Amino acid sequence: MNYMEKYDEWINSSYFDEATKKELLSIKNDKEEIEDRFFRELEFGTGGLRGIIGAGTNRMNKYNVRKTTQGLANYILKNVDDAKEKGVVIAYDSRYKSPEFAREAALVLNGNGIKSYVFESLRTTPELSFAVRELKSAAGIVITASHNPKEYNGYKVYGEDGAQLVPRFANVIIDEIRKINDFSEVKYLDERKALDKGLLKIIGKEIDDKYIEKVKSLSIRKDVIKKIKDFKIVYTPLHGTGAMPIKRVLNEIGFKNLIVVPEQEVADSKFSTVKYPNPEEYNAFELAIKLADKEKADIIIGTDPDCDRVGVVVKDNGGKYQVLTGNQTGALLIDYILASMKNVPENSVIIKTIVTSELGAAIAEKYGLETLNTLTGFKFIGEKIKEFEERQDKNFIFGYEESYGYLAGTFVRDKDGVISSMLIAEMAAYYKSRNMNLLDVLRKLYREYGYYKEDLKSITLKGKEGLEKIVRIMDSLRNNPPLVIEDLRVKIIRDYKEGKARNILSNTESFLDLEKSNVLHFTLEDDSWFAVRPSGTEPKIKIYFSVVSRDEKKSIEKLNMLETFILKKINEIQ
């Protein structure tokens, strides 16, 4: 069926409710909007489902949630022993429709005879990961769109190990979803019947308590926290799920001067005080910075709506607040954790992604640790932790990615904003006890390892036309790659879709030992690099840049040159 036929089906079918039909009838004269809503199915991508909330096949709504959950149910019934009894844990954040979508998912599972364990109220994504492992469930679901704008919601799937599913498993679920030809094939149980049959279970405090105790066990220097009584933290959950667990953890390990931004402490699906609830953005911290300035706070910490990402703001020596990048925070945490360890276990490793700065790897090398690279997405880091446990050959210390995600410990298998906030606060307090702030420490690391400078540029390309442009850009860079950038030659081109690395200078080729993914990574002869990939969760193409030099000014100049050259080339391709 073409998009108009699908539109007509939704208008006329008795399966869809009147509210859905009313919404669709309101756009009956807008062909462009109809095409955007129906030209494809909402894709189950790198982060599960994610899309704008609304009626249509290419929108986030209860019908797509039901269909996806039926595909998940079919998958676990075929692939997980005793799946019905093990059940599926479901959490949700503060976004519009999150509680409703969580309920829809639970009742579809129940319709398939599978138990569902639903949190009583909003909870963080990392606690969901913990709960899957704690309850020994067959799978987990989180209803969230992470840090996307308020118009979005999403649906993440977690495996038995508490990690998001990597592509080879997610693709099997996608196949199961595609086999569902009609929404009427979805099994669904009335909520009252689900409760009476014991299939719908509500969970909360008991899991909270166990999770919080595990988080606190990762604290490194509780003695410092007790001594630094004047250390002051401003925290913002950006209207999301982080307020309860982060306030509790920080208070219980000894931080008494914790101030939460009052306007952003309350869960709010409209995210009314920010344009984007994204701790990567300076603007998201506007209220927090005003409060920190008034309270003379030492540090600002912010988490996104599902509390897996963390942003850090530090006041520099000139009194200006500066948001640290994910690469910077990750490097600081690696140095802090490793410097705190008296005896680093043998075969210990750090894990990062292929688009993350090499500064953390340089720090890890000094301490004698290996750094492993994975594809973009924390699920690949979770997969490695599982491999280490099964083979008992390596010891996981820390995992991180440039997009503000960090993990210590192994009881959670996704980036964890609660653990990270605790370690960041503790780290900043420790350095304050030595008359330093985090920017001072970062400058010290740059002097020792080199001035690593990174940037990310995202180009938004919406709709069918945008999707075609993204394909065109990737095809052009793959088939006609730049070989010289200003006066620097490209040394290695890594094509993760083809699974090959080509050394241009030596004219040799090797295979890449990672799952295939539509990513191109270019390393220049001075070890600068850039990478290009379509986003798996938004209509964007992302370009990552990284340079290093012993001189800060030279690093800035190199970064500007590289960005200007590549962005111009991409603009010409469009």
C-alpha positions in Angstrom: 0.0 0.0 0.0 1.1 3.6 -0.7 0.9 6.2 2.0 -2.6 7.4 1.1 -4.0 3.9 1.2 -2.5 3.4 4.6 -4.0 6.7 5.7 -7.4 5.6 4.4 -7.1 2.3 6.2 -6.5 4.0 9.6 -9.4 6.4 8.9 -11.9 3.5 8.1 -10.8 0.6 10.2 -12.8 -0.2 13.3 -9.6 -1.1 15.1 -8.5 2.5 15.6 -10.2 4.6 18.2 -12.1 7.8 17.5 -9.5 10.1 18.9 -6.9 8.7 16.4 -9.4 9.1 13.5 -10.2 12.7 14.6 -6.5 13.6 14.6 -6.0 12.1 11.1 -9.1 13.8 9.7 -7.7 17.1 10.8 -4.8 16.7 8.3 -6.9 15.4 5.4 -5.9 18.3 3.2 -2.2 18.3 4.1 -0.7 15.7 1.7 2.9 16.4 2.9 1.9 15.7 6.5 0.0 12.6 5.6 3.1 11.3 3.6 5.4 12.0 6.5 3.1 10.0 8.9 2.6 7.1 6.6 5.5 6.7 4.1 7.1 4.1 6.3 6.8 2.1 9.5 8.4 3.7 12.6 11.7 1.9 12.6 13.0 -0.2 15.4 16.6 1.2 15.3 19.7 1.5 17.5 17.7 2.7 20.5 14.5 0.7 19.8 11.5 2.8 18.7 11.8 6.6 18.8 9.5 9.1 17.1 7.2 12.0 17.3 4.0 11.2 19.2 0.9 11.1 17.0 -1.3 9.0 14.8 0.3 7.1 11.8 2.6 4.3 11.0 5.6 6.6 11.2 4.6 8.0 14.6 4.9 6.9 18.3 1.4 5.8 19.4 -0.2 3.0 21.3 -0.8 0.9 18.2 2.9 0.9 17.3 3.7 0.2 20.9 1.3 -2.8 20.9 2.7 -4.1 17.6 6.3 -3.8 18.8 5.5 -5.5 22.0 3.8 -8.4 20.2 7.0 -8.8 18.2 9.0 -8.8 21.4 6.6 -11.3 23.0 7.0 -13.6 20.0 10.8 -13.3 20.2 11.2 -14.1 23.9 8.7 -17.0 23.8 10.8 -18.6 21.1 14.2 -17.7 22.5 14.1 -17.5 26.3 13.4 -20.5 28.4 10.5 -20.1 30.8 9.8 -16.7 29.4 6.2 -16.5 30.6 7.2 -17.0 34.2 10.4 -14.9 34.1 8.3 -12.0 32.7 9.4 -8.6 31.4 10.2 -5.5 33.5 8.8 -2.1 32.4 9.8 1.4 33.4 8.8 4.8 32.0 9.9 8.4 32.3 8.1 11.7 32.6 7.3 12.2 28.9 3.8 12.7 27.5 2.1 9.3 27.1 4.9 7.4 28.9 2.6 5.8 31.6 0.0 4.9 28.9 2.5 3.3 26.6 4.0 1.3 29.5 0.4 0.0 30.3 -0.2 -0.9 26.7 3.1 -2.9 26.6 2.3 -4.7 29.8 -1.2 -5.7 28.7 0.1 -7.1 25.3 2.6 -9.2 27.2 -0.1 -10.3 29.5 -2.3 -11.2 26.5 0.5 -13.6 25.5 0.6 -15.1 29.0 3.8 -13.3 29.9 4.1 -11.7 33.4 4.9 -8.0 33.4 6.6 -6.1 36.3 5.7 -2.5 36.0 7.2 0.2 38.2 4.6 2.0 40.3 5.7 5.4 39.0 8.5 6.9 36.8 11.9 5.4 37.2 15.3 5.8 35.6 16.6 3.7 32.7 19.6 2.4 34.7 17.3 1.2 37.4 15.3 -0.7 34.8 18.6 -2.4 33.7 19.3 -3.3 37.3 15.8 -4.6 37.8 16.0 -7.0 34.8 19.1 -8.5 36.3 17.7 -8.5 39.9 14.4 -10.2 39.0 16.1 -12.5 36.5 13.6 -11.4 33.8 13.4 -12.4 30.2 13.6 -8.8 29.0 13.0 -5.2 29.9 11.3 -2.2 28.3 11.8 1.5 29.0 9.3 4.0 27.6 11.5 7.1 27.0 12.9 9.3 24.2 15.9 10.1 26.3 17.0 13.7 25.7 14.9 14.3 22.5 12.5 17.3 22.3 9.1 17.1 24.1 7.3 16.0 20.9 9.1 12.6 21.0 8.7 9.4 22.9 10.3 6.0 22.5 10.6 2.4 23.4 13.9 0.7 24.4 14.3 -3.1 24.7 16.7 -4.8 27.1 17.8 -8.5 27.1 18.2 -10.9 30.0 21.6 -9.5 30.9 20.1 -6.0 31.4 21.7 -4.5 28.3 20.0 -3.1 25.2 19.8 -5.6 22.4 22.7 -5.5 19.9 21.7 -5.6 16.2 21.9 -9.4 15.7 19.2 -9.9 18.3 17.3 -6.7 17.6 17.0 -7.8 14.0 15.3 -11.0 15.0 12.7 -8.9 16.9 12.3 -6.6 13.8 11.6 -9.7 11.7 9.0 -10.8 14.3 7.4 -7.3 14.1 7.3 -7.4 10.3 5.5 -10.7 10.3 2.5 -9.0 12.0 0.5 -8.0 9.0 -2.5 -6.6 10.8 -2.9 -4.9 14.2 -5.7 -7.4 15.0 -3.1 -10.1 15.3 -1.8 -8.4 18.5 -2.9 -10.2 21.7 -4.2 -8.0 24.5 -5.6 -8.6 28.0 -8.0 -6.4 29.9 -6.2 -4.8 32.9 -8.6 -6.1 35.5 -8.2 -9.7 34.2 -4.4 -9.3 34.1 -4.3 -8.3 37.7 -6.7 -11.1 38.7 -4.6 -13.7 36.9 -1.4 -12.4 38.6 0.2 -11.5 35.3 0.4 -7.7 36.0 2.8 -7.0 38.9 3.5 -3.6 40.3 7.0 -3.0 41.7 8.8 -0.1 43.4 10.5 0.4 46.8 12.1 -3.0 47.2 14.0 -2.6 43.9 14.8 1.0 44.7 16.4 0.1 48.0 18.6 -2.6 46.5 19.6 -0.4 43.6 20.6 2.5 45.8 22.7 0.3 48.0 24.5 -1.0 45.0 25.2 2.5 43.7 26.6 3.6 47.1 28.9 0.6 47.2 30.9 2.2 44.3 31.7 5.3 46.3 35.5 5.6 46.4 36.3 8.4 49.0 33.5 8.7 51.6 36.0 10.0 54.0 36.7 13.1 51.8 32.9 13.8 51.5 32.6 13.9 55.3 35.6 16.3 55.7 34.6 18.8 52.9 31.5 20.2 54.7 31.4 23.4 52.6 31.2 21.6 49.2 28.0 22.7 47.5 26.2 21.0 44.5 23.4 22.3 42.4 21.5 19.5 40.6 18.8 19.5 38.0 16.9 16.5 36.7 15.5 18.6 33.8 11.9 17.6 34.8 12.9 13.9 34.5 13.4 10.8 36.6 16.6 11.6 38.3 15.5 13.7 41.3 14.5 10.8 43.7 17.5 8.5 43.2 20.2 11.2 42.9 19.0 13.2 45.9 18.9 10.0 47.9 22.3 8.7 46.9 24.1 12.0 47.4 22.5 12.6 50.8 23.1 9.1 52.0 26.8 9.1 51.2 27.3 12.4 53.0 26.7 15.3 50.7 24.6 17.7 52.8 24.8 20.9 50.7 22.7 19.6 47.7 20.4 22.1 46.1 17.9 21.0 43.5 16.7 23.5 40.9 13.1 23.9 42.2 11.5 24.7 38.8 13.0 21.6 37.2 12.6 19.1 40.1 9.0 18.3 39.2 8.3 15.9 36.4 6.9 17.7 33.4 6.1 16.2 30.0 6.3 19.7 28.4 9.8 20.3 29.8 8.5 23.9 30.2 11.7 25.5 31.4 14.0 24.3 28.6 13.9 24.1 24.8 15.6 20.7 24.9 16.0 18.5 28.1 19.5 17.7 27.1 22.4 18.0 29.5 24.8 18.3 26.6 23.4 21.8 25.9 24.6 24.9 27.8 21.1 26.4 27.5 19.6 23.5 29.5 21.6 24.7 32.5 20.3 28.4 32.4 18.3 28.1 35.7 20.9 25.9 37.3 23.7 28.4 36.6 21.6 31.3 38.1 21.0 29.2 41.2 24.6 28.1 41.4 25.8 31.7 41.1 23.5 32.8 43.9 24.4 29.9 46.1 28.2 30.0 45.3 28.0 26.3 44.3 31.1 24.3 43.5 29.6 22.3 40.7 26.4 21.8 38.7 25.2 18.4 37.7 22.3 17.7 35.3 20.6 14.5 34.0 18.4 13.9 31.0 14.7 12.7 31.4 15.5 9.0 31.8 18.7 9.7 33.8 21.2 7.8 31.8 23.1 10.9 30.6 24.9 13.4 32.8 26.2 16.9 32.1 28.6 18.8 34.3 29.1 22.5 34.6 32.1 24.1 36.4 33.0 27.7 37.1 36.3 28.7 35.6 38.9 31.0 37.3 37.3 34.0 35.5 33.9 33.2 37.1 32.3 31.9 33.8 30.4 28.6 33.9 31.6 26.0 31.4 29.8 22.8 30.4 32.3 19.9 30.2 32.0 17.7 27.1 31.3 14.0 27.5 34.8 13.3 26.4 36.2 15.6 29.1 34.1 14.2 31.9 34.9 10.6 30.8 38.7 11.3 30.8 38.4 13.0 34.3 36.5 10.0 35.7 39.0 7.5 34.3 41.9 9.4 35.8 40.1 9.8 39.2 39.1 6.1 39.4 42.4 4.7 38.3 44.5 7.0 40.5 42.3 5.9 43.5 42.9 2.2 43.0 45.8 0.8 45.0 46.0 -2.4 43.0 44.5 -2.5 39.5 43.5 -6.1 38.8 45.2 -7.9 35.9 43.6 -7.8 32.5 41.5 -4.7 33.5 40.0 -2.7 30.7 38.3 0.5 29.8 35.7 0.5 27.0 34.8 3.4 24.8 33.1 3.8 21.4 34.8 4.5 18.1 33.6 8.1 18.1 34.9 8.9 21.6 38.2 10.8 22.2 41.5 9.0 22.6 42.4 11.0 25.7 40.8 8.4 28.0 42.7 5.7 26.3 46.0 7.5 26.7 45.3 7.9 30.5 44.3 4.2 30.8 47.6 3.2 29.0 49.6 5.1 31.6 48.0 3.0 34.3 48.7 -0.2 32.3 45.1 -0.8 31.1 43.9 -1.8 27.7 41.2 0.2 26.0 38.7 -1.5 23.8 36.5 0.2 21.1 32.9 -0.6 20.3 30.4 0.8 17.9 28.3 3.8 18.9 25.7 2.8 21.5 26.1 1.7 25.1 24.6 -1.7 24.3 27.9 -2.7 22.7 29.7 -1.8 26.0 27.1 -3.9 27.9 27.7 -6.8 25.4 31.5 -6.7 26.2 30.8 -6.9 29.9 28.7 -10.0 29.4 31.5 -11.5 27.3 34.1 -10.8 30.0 31.9 -12.6 32.6 31.3 -15.6 30.4 35.0 -16.0 29.4 36.4 -14.7 32.7 39.3 -13.2 30.8 39.0 -9.4 31.5 38.0 -7.1 34.3 35.7 -4.2 33.5 36.6 -1.0 35.2 34.8 1.8 33.3 32.9 2.4 30.1 31.9 5.6 28.4 30.9 7.4 25.3 31.2 11.0 24.1 27.4 11.5 24.3 27.6 12.0 28.1 27.2 8.3 29.1 29.3 6.6 31.7 29.3 3.4 33.7 31.3 1.9 36.6 30.4 -1.4 38.2 28.6 -4.3 36.4 25.2 -4.5 38.2 23.8 -2.1 35.6 24.5 -2.7 31.9 23.7 0.7 30.4 25.0 4.2 31.0 24.0 5.3 34.5 23.3 8.9 35.5 22.9 8.0 39.1 26.3 6.2 39.5 28.0 8.9 37.4 26.5 11.8 39.3 27.7 10.3 42.6 31.3 9.7 41.2 31.4 13.2 39.6 30.3 14.9 42.8 32.8 12.9 44.8 35.6 13.6 42.4 34.9 17.3 42.5 34.9 17.3 46.3 38.1 15.4 46.4 39.9 17.9 44.1 38.4 20.8 46.1 40.1 19.3 49.1 43.4 19.7 47.1 42.4 23.3 46.1 41.6 22.4 42.5 38.5 22.4 40.4 37.7 20.0 37.5 39.0 22.5 34.9 42.3 22.7 36.8 42.6 18.9 36.6 41.6 18.9 33.0 44.3 21.4 32.1 46.8 19.2 34.0 45.7 16.2 31.9 46.1 18.2 28.7 49.6 19.2 29.6 50.5 15.6 30.3 48.8 13.8 27.4 48.2 16.5 24.7 45.5 19.0 23.9 42.7 16.8 22.6 39.9 18.8 21.0 36.7 17.3 19.8 33.4 18.5 18.3 30.2 17.0 17.0 28.0 18.6 14.2 24.5 17.3 13.6 22.6 18.0 10.4 18.9 17.6 10.7 17.2 16.2 7.6 13.6 15.5 8.2 11.0 13.4 6.2 11.4 11.2 3.1 13.5 13.8 1.3 15.8 14.1 4.3 16.2 10.4 4.5 17.2 10.3 0.8 19.8 13.1 1.4 21.3 11.1 4.3 21.7 8.0 2.0 23.2 10.2 -0.7 25.8 11.7 1.7 26.9 8.3 3.0 27.1 6.8 -0.5 29.2 9.7 -1.8 31.6 9.6 1.1 31.9 5.9 0.8 32.4 5.8 -3.0 34.3 9.0 -3.5 36.1 9.7 -0.1 38.3 12.7 0.5 42.0 11.6 0.3 43.7 14.9 1.1 42.4 17.5 3.6 44.3 20.8 3.1 47.9 19.6 3.4 47.1 16.4 5.4 46.7 13.0 3.7 44.0 10.6 4.8 45.8 7.5 6.2 43.1 5.0 7.1 39.4 4.7 6.0 37.4 2.4 8.2 34.1 1.4 6.7 32.1 -0.4 9.4 29.3 -1.2 7.0 31.7 -3.2 4.8 33.7 -4.4 7.8 37.0 -3.3 6.3 39.8 -0.8 7.1 41.9 0.5 4.1 45.3 2.0 4.7 45.6 4.5 1.8 49.3 5.2 2.3 50.4 1.5 2.4 47.7 0.3 0.1 46.7 -2.5 2.4 43.4 -3.8 3.7 42.3 -5.5 7.0 39.0 -6.6 8.5 37.3 -4.9 11.4 36.3 -7.0 14.3 33.0 -5.3 15.1 29.4 -5.8 14.0 28.6 -4.1 10.7 27.1 -0.6 11.0 26.7 2.4 8.6 29.7 4.4 9.9 32.7 5.8 8.1 35.8 6.7 10.1 38.7 8.6 8.5 42.1 8.9 10.2 44.6 11.5 9.0 48.4 11.1 8.9 48.7 13.3 12.1 46.2 11.1 13.9 43.4 13.6 13.6 40.1 11.9 12.7 36.5 12.4 11.7 33.6 10.0 11.5 30.2 10.2 9.8 27.1 8.2 10.7 23.3 8.6 10.4 21.6 8.9 13.8 19.7 5.7 14.8 17.1 7.7 16.8 16.6 11.1 15.1 16.4 12.4 11.4 20.0 13.5 11.5 23.4 12.8 10.1 26.2 13.2 12.7 29.8 14.2 12.0 32.4 13.7 14.8 35.8 15.5 14.8 38.9 15.0 16.9 42.4 16.4 16.8 45.4 16.4 19.2 48.5 18.6 19.5 51.0 19.5 22.2 50.0 23.1 21.7 46.4 24.2 22.5 46.3 26.9 19.9 47.4 24.5 17.2 44.7 22.0 18.2 42.0 24.6 17.9 43.3 25.7 14.5 43.4 22.1 13.3 39.8 21.4 14.6 38.5 24.5 12.8 40.2 23.5 9.6 38.9 20.0 9.6 35.4 21.0 10.4 35.3 23.7 7.7 36.6 21.3 5.0 34.3 18.4 5.8 31.1 20.4 6.4 31.7 22.2 3.0 32.1 18.8 1.3 28.9 17.4 2.9 27.0 20.6 1.9 28.1 20.2 -1.7 26.9 16.6 -1.7 23.4 17.6 -0.6 
